[in-house]
Amino acid sequence: MYETTLGTRVLRGAEARLVASVAWSLTDHLRKMVPSSQGQTCSDLIDIPTLHALTMEQVIVLIDRVTMFLLDPAVRAPKRTAILDATIAALYQQIADDVQSEIDVAADLEAYEDDDDDTLIRTMLVAASEQTSDPESSPLHTPHPECAVMESWELVIERLRDRVLPDTDWLLEADMLDLQPGESAKMKKCMGIDNDYFIDVMADASVDDAVSAWCDMMQRISGRRSEKWRFGGGLPVPEDADLPPRIEILSFTENYPDNLELF
């Protein structure tokens, strides 16, 4: 569960599948960097200042953590912090990156009609957008999966992100640190920001921590626990190693209400 714009809830159906898919995509980028850059920060891969000082391993642990909150209805909602919100924002940023990559690849190959995977992420975005549109309000424009206009997709991604993150306070961390304590407290009070929102400190994370977090996340989003050696990170590969199975994202039931309380 997570304290979102729409209340304390978990994501469901197409909205959940989209976030689960992009969580796999982002951790896939990060884990491939771990073997040669242990302890290296992710500032070159994630354009969110709040996460710039964190290592690849720490961010993988955080992604596992926020997917647990966003997708598991049995987990108690945490206190929102800048680090958790920034990690969620990074997932939506990755959606935009994946859409842009999909558009670029499809344009290069000119193969829109030859391969269903050419519009995979955009098709998931369409499903999430249609699921979350309010039937009692004016219909929201959702692009066709083959739309190659990035600006149209950015509007959809922003709307979906805003359903989860009620504000962009996580962007203010650097500004708060530059203020005197009294000034910082006044600004937080004026903006309705909790005093502890910016003080959450991410613990150090080893490669083993990142591997365990990745395996936990893979089981959560696919129902299948990956072998640790598939993470990389210098882990020994068995002699009989085979190709990794295709990742199939779970359906994430829509049968429980948004504001379900299980604790």
Helices and strands as residue ranges (DSSP letters): E 2-4, E 7-9, H 13-31, G 49-51, H 56-71, H 82-109, G 116-119, H 120-132, H 150-164, G 169-172, H 173-177, H 181-191, H 207-222, G 228-231
